[in-house]
C-alpha cells in the first residue's frame, strides 16, 4: 500500500511540474501581460526625443548656413522658366521704380520695355543686373538703377521621393544647393525615414533632364543631422532624383508559452526590452514558466541559444535583457523537454546552447 501511495504522489508531482503555473512566476492579475513595473523610458518617448533632437539639429545647421550664404543668391544662374523681378528706376517717371516680372523663355531671353528681347539664361543675378544697366544707359536712361531678383525658381528641378514630409518636385535656388537645404524645403523627414539618403545622378548632371543614371551618392543622415558631419552635405545637381528609403522593418520573435506568439516589429527602435516583448506578445500563457526561457541570437556569425531566467530579470536580480532585430525569445514551461518543442525547429541542430553571459 505504501508503494502505491508513494507512486500516486510521484505521478501527481510530475504532473504538476509538467503543467506548471505562470502565477508562480509573476504576481496576479495576469489578464493580458505581466506587470513588469514602469520602465525608466519607453521606446516611444526615446524615439520622440530622437526625432526632436534631429529636427533641432537641422534647424541649427540651416540657420548657420543662411547666415553664411547671405540674403541674396547672387551666385544663381538664371535659366528658362524662371520668373524674374526686375526693377528699373525712372523708367516711366523720374521718382518711381517700375517693376517688371518677366518669365525667362525657352530661348533664354526676357522681354523688357524699350530694350525688347534680352538674353538672360546662363547669367548670374549680379551679371544680369550689370548688363541690363549698361543696355538702358546706352540708349534710354542717363543713370539707370536696375535691380534683379528671382521671384520664382523654376529652371533647375530635382525630385524628392520617399520618406520626406513633403515629397515632390523642387527647384534649386543657387549654384551650390545641398542636401540639407532640400530636406528643409521638403519640411524635413517623415517619421518613417531610414538612415540613408540616396542621390541618383544622370550622365548629364546639371541639365534639366537625364535619362540614364550615371552614379549614385549615399548620404548618412545620422552623421549629417545628429553628428553635424558637413562632409555628408552633398551638393545637388539639376535632374537629380533624391530618395530617402523608409527604415527597414526589423522584427524580434516571441515564441513558446505566451498568449500571442509571433513577430514584433521594432519600427525605428534598435532593440526592445525582453520583458516588454513578452507584454507585447500578450503576456505569459497559464502554463508558462518564465525562468525556463531561451534567447536565440546570432553571435560571431553563429546561431546560439542562451538560457534566460526572466523571473530574476523582472525582479532586478539579473540585468535587463534586450532583444535585437532577428532575435527570438522562447518562453518555456515546466520541463526543459517542453521547451525543446520550440527551440529545435527554430535554431536547427547546429546551434549551440549557452547560458547568458
C-alpha positions in Angstrom: 0.0 0.0 0.0 2.8 2.4 0.9 4.4 1.7 -2.5 1.1 2.5 -4.4 0.6 5.6 -2.2 4.1 6.9 -2.9 3.6 6.1 -6.7 0.5 8.2 -6.8 2.2 11.1 -5.2 5.1 10.8 -7.6 2.8 10.9 -10.6 0.9 13.9 -9.1 4.2 15.8 -8.6 5.3 15.0 -12.1 2.0 16.2 -13.5 2.3 19.5 -11.5 5.8 20.0 -12.9 4.6 19.2 -16.4 1.7 21.7 -16.4 3.5 24.4 -14.5 1.8 27.6 -13.4 2.6 31.2 -14.5 1.3 32.6 -11.2 4.4 31.2 -9.7 6.4 33.4 -12.0 4.6 36.8 -11.9 2.1 38.2 -9.4 -1.6 38.2 -10.4 -3.5 39.7 -12.1 -2.3 38.3 -15.4 -5.0 39.1 -17.9 -3.0 40.2 -20.9 0.5 40.9 -19.8 2.8 40.5 -16.8 3.4 43.5 -14.6 7.0 44.4 -15.1 6.8 47.8 -13.5 7.1 51.1 -15.2 10.2 51.4 -17.4 12.5 54.3 -17.0 11.8 55.4 -20.5 9.5 53.9 -23.1 10.6 53.4 -26.7 8.0 55.9 -27.9 9.5 58.6 -25.6 13.0 57.7 -26.8 12.0 57.9 -30.5 10.2 61.1 -29.9 13.3 62.6 -28.3 15.5 61.4 -31.1 13.2 63.0 -33.7 13.1 66.2 -31.7 16.9 66.3 -31.4 17.2 65.6 -35.2 14.8 68.5 -36.0 16.6 70.9 -33.7 19.9 70.0 -35.1 18.6 70.5 -38.7 17.2 73.9 -37.7 20.5 75.0 -36.2 22.5 73.9 -39.2 20.2 75.7 -41.6 20.4 78.9 -39.6 24.2 78.7 -39.7 24.0 78.1 -43.5 21.7 81.1 -44.1 24.0 83.4 -42.2 27.0 82.3 -44.2 25.1 82.4 -47.5 23.5 85.9 -47.0 20.1 87.0 -48.1 20.5 87.3 -51.8 21.5 84.4 -54.2 23.8 86.5 -56.4 25.6 83.3 -57.5 22.4 81.8 -59.0 22.5 81.4 -62.8 19.2 82.3 -64.4 17.6 79.7 -66.5 14.5 79.0 -68.7 11.1 79.2 -66.9 12.5 81.3 -64.0 10.3 84.2 -63.1 12.4 87.4 -62.5 11.6 90.6 -60.7 13.4 93.5 -62.4 13.2 97.0 -61.0 14.2 99.9 -63.3 14.2 103.3 -61.6 12.9 106.3 -63.6 11.8 104.1 -66.5 8.3 105.7 -66.6 8.6 108.5 -64.1 11.7 110.2 -62.5 10.6 109.5 -59.0 9.4 105.9 -59.4 10.8 102.4 -59.9 9.0 100.3 -62.4 8.9 96.6 -61.5 8.6 94.0 -64.3 8.2 90.3 -63.8 9.2 88.6 -67.0 9.4 84.8 -67.4 12.6 83.6 -69.0 11.7 81.9 -72.3 12.8 78.6 -73.6 15.2 80.5 -75.8 16.8 82.0 -72.6 15.5 85.6 -73.2 13.3 88.0 -71.4 11.2 90.7 -72.9 11.7 94.2 -71.4 10.4 97.7 -72.0 12.4 99.8 -74.5 15.2 97.2 -75.0 13.0 94.3 -76.1 14.3 90.8 -76.1 17.3 90.4 -73.9 19.4 87.3 -73.2 19.3 86.2 -69.5 19.8 82.5 -69.3 23.2 81.4 -68.0 23.9 84.8 -66.3 24.2 85.2 -62.6 21.8 87.6 -61.0 24.6 90.1 -60.5 25.9 89.8 -64.1 22.3 90.3 -65.4 21.9 93.5 -63.3 25.2 94.8 -64.8 24.3 94.1 -68.3 20.8 95.5 -68.1 22.1 98.7 -66.5 24.5 99.1 -69.4 21.8 98.4 -72.0 19.4 101.0 -70.6 22.2 103.5 -70.1 23.4 103.1 -73.7 20.2 104.5 -75.3 17.4 105.3 -72.9 18.4 106.3 -69.3 21.1 108.7 -68.1 21.9 107.0 -64.8 19.9 103.8 -64.7 19.4 102.0 -61.4 18.5 98.4 -62.2 17.8 95.6 -59.6 17.3 91.9 -60.4 15.8 89.2 -58.2 14.5 85.7 -58.8 10.8 85.8 -57.9 10.2 82.1 -58.7 12.9 79.4 -59.2 11.7 77.1 -62.0 14.7 76.2 -64.1 16.6 73.6 -62.1 14.3 70.8 -60.9 15.1 67.9 -58.7 12.8 65.2 -57.5 12.5 64.3 -53.8 10.9 60.9 -53.2 10.4 58.6 -50.3 10.3 59.5 -46.6 10.2 63.3 -46.8 7.5 65.2 -45.1 6.5 66.7 -48.4 8.0 64.7 -51.4 7.7 66.2 -54.8 9.5 68.3 -57.4 11.6 71.1 -56.1 13.9 73.7 -57.7 17.4 74.6 -56.7 17.9 78.2 -55.6 21.6 78.7 -56.2 24.7 77.1 -57.7 25.7 75.1 -54.6 22.3 73.9 -53.3 22.8 71.0 -50.9 21.0 68.0 -49.4 20.5 69.9 -46.2 18.6 72.8 -47.9 16.4 70.4 -49.8 15.5 68.5 -46.7 14.4 71.8 -45.2 12.4 72.8 -48.4 10.5 69.4 -48.1 9.6 70.1 -44.5 12.1 67.7 -43.0 12.0 63.9 -42.9 9.0 61.8 -42.1 8.9 59.6 -39.1 9.4 56.6 -41.4 12.7 57.8 -42.7 15.7 55.5 -42.6 19.3 56.4 -42.0 20.4 56.8 -45.7 19.6 59.3 -48.4 20.4 58.3 -52.0 21.1 60.7 -54.9 20.6 59.2 -58.4 22.5 61.4 -60.8 22.3 61.2 -64.6 25.1 61.4 -67.1 24.2 65.0 -68.0 24.4 66.3 -64.4 23.5 70.0 -64.3 21.0 69.8 -67.1 17.3 69.7 -66.6 16.9 66.1 -67.6 19.0 63.0 -67.5 17.6 59.7 -68.8 20.4 57.4 -67.7 21.7 57.1 -64.1 25.5 57.5 -64.2 26.1 57.3 -60.4 24.5 57.1 -57.1 25.6 59.0 -54.0 24.8 57.9 -50.5 24.4 60.3 -47.6 24.5 59.1 -44.0 21.6 61.1 -42.4 22.7 60.3 -38.8 26.2 61.6 -39.4 24.8 64.7 -41.2 21.9 65.6 -38.9 23.0 64.2 -35.5 26.8 64.5 -35.6 27.0 67.6 -37.8 29.3 65.9 -40.3 29.2 68.6 -43.0 31.1 66.2 -45.4 27.8 64.4 -45.8 26.0 67.6 -47.0 26.4 66.7 -50.7 25.9 69.3 -53.4 22.8 68.6 -55.6 22.7 69.0 -59.4 19.8 69.6 -61.8 17.9 66.5 -62.6 18.9 64.6 -59.5 16.5 62.1 -58.0 16.8 62.2 -54.2 15.3 59.3 -52.3 15.1 58.6 -48.5 14.1 54.9 -48.2 11.9 54.1 -45.2 13.6 52.4 -42.3 13.9 48.7 -42.9 11.4 46.7 -41.0 13.0 45.0 -38.0 11.5 42.2 -36.1 12.0 40.2 -33.0 10.1 37.0 -32.3 8.5 35.8 -29.1 7.6 32.1 -29.2 6.6 29.4 -26.8 4.2 29.8 -23.8 2.9 33.3 -24.5 -0.7 34.2 -25.4 0.1 35.6 -28.9 3.4 34.2 -30.2 4.8 35.7 -33.4 6.8 38.6 -34.8 7.0 42.0 -33.2 8.1 44.9 -35.4 10.6 47.3 -33.7 9.9 50.1 -36.2 12.6 52.7 -35.5 13.9 51.2 -32.3 17.2 49.3 -32.5 16.3 46.9 -29.7 13.5 46.1 -27.2 13.4 45.0 -23.6 12.7 41.3 -23.4 10.0 41.9 -20.7 8.3 44.5 -22.9 8.4 42.0 -25.8 6.6 39.4 -23.6 3.9 42.0 -22.8 3.6 42.9 -26.5 3.1 39.1 -27.2 0.0 39.2 -24.9 1.8 38.1 -21.7 2.5 34.7 -20.4 0.3 31.7 -21.0 -1.2 30.0 -17.9 1.4 27.1 -18.1 4.4 29.3 -18.8 7.5 29.2 -16.6 9.4 32.4 -17.4 12.6 31.1 -15.7 12.8 28.4 -18.4 13.4 30.6 -21.4 15.9 30.9 -24.2 17.1 33.8 -26.4 18.1 32.6 -29.8 20.5 35.0 -31.4 23.5 35.3 -33.7 26.9 36.0 -32.2 30.1 36.0 -34.1 28.4 34.5 -37.2 26.9 31.6 -35.3 23.4 31.0 -34.1 23.2 30.4 -30.3 20.5 29.7 -27.8 21.2 31.3 -24.4 19.2 30.3 -21.4 17.4 33.1 -19.6 15.7 33.4 -16.2 13.2 36.2 -16.9 11.9 36.0 -13.3 15.3 37.2 -12.0 15.3 39.8 -14.7 11.9 41.1 -13.8 12.8 41.2 -10.1 16.0 43.1 -10.8 18.3 40.2 -9.7 19.7 40.0 -13.3 20.4 42.9 -15.5 17.9 44.0 -18.2 17.8 41.8 -21.3 17.4 43.5 -24.7 16.4 41.8 -27.9 18.0 42.9 -31.2 16.4 42.5 -34.7 16.3 38.9 -35.7 16.5 37.6 -32.1 13.9 35.0 -30.9 12.8 34.8 -27.3 11.3 31.4 -26.4 9.2 31.2 -23.2 9.2 27.7 -21.7 7.0 25.6 -19.4 7.8 23.3 -16.5 10.2 20.9 -18.1 13.1 21.6 -20.5 11.8 18.9 -22.7 8.7 21.0 -23.4 10.9 24.0 -24.3 12.7 21.8 -26.9 9.5 21.7 -28.9 10.1 25.3 -29.8 13.9 25.5 -29.7 14.8 22.7 -32.1 12.8 23.8 -35.2 13.9 27.4 -34.7 17.7 27.2 -34.4 18.5 23.9 -36.0 20.8 21.2 -34.9 24.0 23.2 -35.5 23.1 25.9 -32.9 24.8 25.8 -29.5 23.2 26.3 -26.2 24.9 28.5 -23.7 24.0 30.4 -20.5 23.5 34.1 -20.6 26.9 35.7 -20.0 
